[in-house]
Amino acid sequence: MSVSEQQPTGRLYGVGLGPGDPSLMTVRAVEIIAEADVIAYHSARHGRSIARSIAARHLRADHIEEALIYPVTTESTDHPGGYRGALDEFYETAAARLAAHLDAGRTVAVISEGDPLFYGSYQHMHKRLAHRYPTEVIPGVTSISAAAARLGKPLAEADEVLTILPGTLPEEELTARLAATDTAVVMKLGRTFPTVRRAMERSGRLPEAHYVERATMSGERTEKLADLDAETVPYFSVSVLPSRIADLPPGTGTSAGTGTTTAATAADASAATPTAPAADEAASAPGEVVVVGTGPAGPLWLTPESRGALAAAEDLVGYATYLDRVPLRPGQRRHASDNKVESERAELALDLARRGRRVAVVSGGDPGIFAMATAVLEVACQEPYRAIPVRVLPGVTAANAAAARAGAPLGHDYAVISLSDRLKPWEVIAERLHAAAGADLALALYNPGSRSRTWQVGKARELLLEHRAPDTPVILARDIGGPEESVRTVRLADLDPHQVDMRTLLLVGSSQTQAVRRDDGTEIVWTPRRYPEA
């Protein structure tokens, strides 16, 4: 038979049936089932197929039914390839069975609960057959949409980010992702439920979490996740963290100016907070202060934990430049201030928390390194704030970020010193520079200069040259992660104070630090991990 005389192949359809209620099947899904010669569906070894039960009223006696029965689901297997090997072999065999019908010119509809390409069994047939046969996928209503509808709660609103997670992820991964996102749905509960619950609790999201079982099907159940008995949770259930914005009063704005105050007007800020008591009263249940390190620049440097804390906060307190790095969220109040009022800023944050607010103090880099953590903790150890919960979340430090851009100049022992004499006398700084340089430590020098401090860099260079060779590599890292980022390496003897400002961090090598230009033209700076013996 010539190629032109060959029998045309059949057409493959992946048909989404929706979450369970047959009345939620799409018109197109019903049409395809009516047109199909073969109806295929997956099931466990017990033979009962949820997909078939949804579509049952549309099946005809002359339909050829292909039951694709999984050899394993959650149990163990003696297959030489293990669990994955057993499933791969099953998918290949199932695809071959369907291919035989398609080669014979029959139309094959693989029916799937929910949507065929959303955690659906059909997708394993699709990637084995779609490139060989004419194929069409009919989308279906997902269990996620059904769960939100049954709860009567929006999944996401405005700029909120919805994250969909399989409950089979490791607990640490689940915790990190739940902490970082605005809203979430966790699929595939059942045996994973204890892990999912712990992740919800560890990420601080358990009070928000809802549970939906068999949405739109018989036996449907909705509850708060915290109230569930793990023994009663089946595989076909989801956990939902719905929109936070949806719970805000209607008309809540997103303007950066809404609720924006300065540390100097803390009393006015408290009075303007709609739910706050009078300024001299404390809430019956205090809130919390979380000091968040945002890293050296924007969102790419945020840890998941910090991202989650910023999203959960009702009030953001910080230096205006750092607050500008945090996305606007409806309902959040921002309290911006100058960078020289750390104590006032800390007191404002603790006052807000004392009145029951969830407060995030926004700090650049790591909050524990020349930043806001110390200021907050110092005030928090005084009355009337000693009972206010305070947490400090780490961030990527400016020194680490700069070192990574340059190579690995801090690969051995190093010291971190601030050249600012605003909070300590220069004599102390000079003594520490002498000690660190004399010990042959690499140095990370913070706050090297500003408009009002122009001589410290030159003086530091003189002190260091008493202990270091003139050609010691010095990295000038400016605005790392920002739009004006620059990284340059100069000799210590050539360090020009006029090229240094408050946005610059200096990394000074030890006697062992190497600056090497590689074949691609890039220069890298690194300090060996091994130090020579005396």
Secondary structure as the mmCIF struct_conf table of DSSP 4:
data_model
#
loop_
_struct_conf.conf_type_id
_struct_conf.id
_struct_conf.beg_label_comp_id
_struct_conf.beg_label_asym_id
_struct_conf.beg_label_seq_id
_struct_conf.end_label_comp_id
_struct_conf.end_label_asym_id
_struct_conf.end_label_seq_id
HELX_RH_3T_P HELX_RH_3T_P1 VAL A 3 GLU A 5
BEND BEND1 GLN A 6 GLN A 6
HELX_LH_PP_P HELX_LH_PP_P1 GLN A 7 THR A 9
STRN STRN1 LEU A 12 GLY A 16
STRN STRN2 GLY A 18 GLY A 18
BEND BEND2 PRO A 19 GLY A 20
HELX_RH_3T_P HELX_RH_3T_P2 PRO A 22 LEU A 24
BEND BEND3 MET A 25 MET A 25
HELX_RH_AL_P HELX_RH_AL_P1 VAL A 27 GLU A 35
BEND BEND4 ASP A 37 ASP A 37
STRN STRN3 VAL A 38 SER A 43
TURN_TY1_P TURN_TY1_P1 ARG A 45 HIS A 46
HELX_RH_AL_P HELX_RH_AL_P2 ILE A 50 ALA A 55
HELX_RH_3T_P HELX_RH_3T_P3 ALA A 56 HIS A 58
TURN_TY1_P TURN_TY1_P2 ALA A 61 ASP A 62
HELX_LH_PP_P HELX_LH_PP_P2 HIS A 63 HIS A 63
STRN STRN4 ILE A 64 ILE A 69
BEND BEND5 PRO A 71 PRO A 71
BEND BEND6 THR A 73 GLU A 75
TURN_TY1_P TURN_TY1_P3 PRO A 80 GLY A 81
HELX_RH_AL_P HELX_RH_AL_P3 GLY A 82 ASP A 103
TURN_TY1_P TURN_TY1_P4 ALA A 104 GLY A 105
STRN STRN5 VAL A 108 SER A 112
BEND BEND7 GLU A 113 GLU A 113
STRN STRN6 GLY A 114 GLY A 114
TURN_TY1_P TURN_TY1_P5 PRO A 116 LEU A 117
BEND BEND8 PHE A 118 TYR A 119
TURN_TY1_P TURN_TY1_P6 SER A 121 SER A 121
HELX_RH_AL_P HELX_RH_AL_P4 TYR A 122 LEU A 129
TURN_TY1_P TURN_TY1_P7 ALA A 130 ARG A 132
BEND BEND9 TYR A 133 TYR A 133
STRN STRN7 THR A 135 ILE A 138
HELX_RH_AL_P HELX_RH_AL_P5 SER A 143 LEU A 151
TURN_TY1_P TURN_TY1_P8 GLY A 152 GLY A 152
BEND BEND10 LEU A 155 LEU A 155
TURN_TY1_P TURN_TY1_P9 ALA A 158 ASP A 159
HELX_LH_PP_P HELX_LH_PP_P3 GLU A 160 VAL A 161
STRN STRN8 LEU A 162 PRO A 166
TURN_TY1_P TURN_TY1_P10 GLY A 167 THR A 168
BEND BEND11 LEU A 169 LEU A 169
HELX_RH_AL_P HELX_RH_AL_P6 GLU A 171 ALA A 180
BEND BEND12 ASP A 182 ASP A 182
STRN STRN9 THR A 183 MET A 187
HELX_RH_3T_P HELX_RH_3T_P4 GLY A 190 THR A 192
HELX_RH_AL_P HELX_RH_AL_P7 PHE A 193 ARG A 202
TURN_TY1_P TURN_TY1_P11 SER A 203 GLY A 204
HELX_RH_3T_P HELX_RH_3T_P5 LEU A 206 GLU A 208
STRN STRN10 HIS A 210 GLU A 213
BEND BEND13 ARG A 214 ARG A 214
TURN_TY1_P TURN_TY1_P12 ALA A 215 THR A 216
BEND BEND14 MET A 217 MET A 217
TURN_TY1_P TURN_TY1_P13 SER A 218 GLY A 219
STRN STRN11 ARG A 221 LYS A 224
HELX_RH_3T_P HELX_RH_3T_P6 LEU A 225 ASP A 227
HELX_RH_3T_P HELX_RH_3T_P7 ALA A 230 THR A 232
BEND BEND15 TYR A 235 PHE A 236
STRN STRN12 SER A 237 LEU A 241
BEND BEND16 ARG A 244 ARG A 244
HELX_RH_3T_P HELX_RH_3T_P8 ILE A 245 ASP A 247
BEND BEND17 LEU A 248 LEU A 248
HELX_LH_PP_P HELX_LH_PP_P4 PRO A 249 PRO A 249
TURN_TY1_P TURN_TY1_P14 PRO A 250 GLY A 251
TURN_TY1_P TURN_TY1_P15 ALA A 256 GLY A 259
STRN STRN13 THR A 261 THR A 261
HELX_RH_3T_P HELX_RH_3T_P9 ALA A 263 THR A 265
HELX_RH_AL_P HELX_RH_AL_P8 ALA A 266 ALA A 272
BEND BEND18 THR A 273 THR A 273
TURN_TY1_P TURN_TY1_P16 PRO A 274 THR A 275
TURN_TY1_P TURN_TY1_P17 ALA A 279 ASP A 280
BEND BEND19 SER A 284 ALA A 285
STRN STRN14 GLU A 288 GLY A 293
STRN STRN15 GLY A 295 GLY A 295
BEND BEND20 PRO A 296 GLY A 298
HELX_RH_3T_P HELX_RH_3T_P10 PRO A 299 TRP A 301
HELX_RH_AL_P HELX_RH_AL_P9 PRO A 304 ALA A 312
BEND BEND21 GLU A 314 GLU A 314
STRN STRN16 ASP A 315 TYR A 319
HELX_RH_AL_P HELX_RH_AL_P10 ALA A 320 LEU A 323
TURN_TY1_P TURN_TY1_P18 ASP A 324 ARG A 325
BEND BEND22 VAL A 326 VAL A 326
HELX_LH_PP_P HELX_LH_PP_P5 PRO A 327 LEU A 328
TURN_TY1_P TURN_TY1_P19 PRO A 330 GLY A 331
STRN STRN17 ARG A 333 SER A 337
TURN_TY1_P TURN_TY1_P20 ASN A 339 LYS A 340
HELX_RH_AL_P HELX_RH_AL_P11 GLU A 342 ARG A 354
TURN_TY1_P TURN_TY1_P21 ARG A 355 GLY A 356
STRN STRN18 ARG A 358 SER A 363
BEND BEND23 GLY A 364 GLY A 364
STRN STRN19 GLY A 365 GLY A 365
TURN_TY1_P TURN_TY1_P22 PRO A 367 GLY A 368
BEND BEND24 ILE A 369 ALA A 371
HELX_RH_AL_P HELX_RH_AL_P12 MET A 372 ALA A 380
TURN_TY1_P TURN_TY1_P23 CYS A 381 CYS A 381
BEND BEND25 GLN A 382 GLN A 382
TURN_TY1_P TURN_TY1_P24 GLU A 383 PRO A 384
BEND BEND26 TYR A 385 TYR A 385
TURN_TY1_P TURN_TY1_P25 ARG A 386 ALA A 387
BEND BEND27 ILE A 388 ILE A 388
STRN STRN20 VAL A 390 LEU A 393
HELX_RH_AL_P HELX_RH_AL_P13 ALA A 398 ALA A 406
STRN STRN21 GLY A 407 ALA A 408
TURN_TY1_P TURN_TY1_P26 PRO A 409 LEU A 410
BEND BEND28 GLY A 411 HIS A 412
STRN STRN22 TYR A 414 SER A 418
BEND BEND29 ARG A 422 LYS A 424
HELX_RH_AL_P HELX_RH_AL_P14 TRP A 426 GLY A 438
TURN_TY1_P TURN_TY1_P27 ALA A 439 ASP A 440
STRN STRN23 ALA A 442 TYR A 446
BEND BEND30 ASN A 447 ASN A 447
STRN STRN24 SER A 450 SER A 450
TURN_TY1_P TURN_TY1_P28 ARG A 451 SER A 452
STRN STRN25 ARG A 453 ARG A 453
BEND BEND31 TRP A 455 TRP A 455
HELX_RH_AL_P HELX_RH_AL_P15 GLN A 456 LEU A 465
TURN_TY1_P TURN_TY1_P29 GLU A 466 HIS A 467
BEND BEND32 ARG A 468 ARG A 468
TURN_TY1_P TURN_TY1_P30 PRO A 470 ASP A 471
STRN STRN26 PRO A 473 ARG A 478
BEND BEND33 ASP A 479 ASP A 479
TURN_TY1_P TURN_TY1_P31 ILE A 480 GLY A 481
BEND BEND34 GLY A 482 GLY A 482
TURN_TY1_P TURN_TY1_P32 PRO A 483 GLU A 484
STRN STRN27 SER A 486 ARG A 491
HELX_RH_3T_P HELX_RH_3T_P11 LEU A 492 ASP A 494
HELX_RH_3T_P HELX_RH_3T_P12 PRO A 497 GLN A 499
TURN_TY1_P TURN_TY1_P33 MET A 502 ARG A 503
STRN STRN28 THR A 504 VAL A 508
TURN_TY1_P TURN_TY1_P34 SER A 511 GLN A 512
STRN STRN29 GLN A 514 ARG A 517
TURN_TY1_P TURN_TY1_P35 ASP A 519 ASP A 520
BEND BEND35 GLY A 521 GLY A 521
STRN STRN30 GLU A 523 TRP A 526
BEND BEND36 ARG A 529 ARG A 530
#
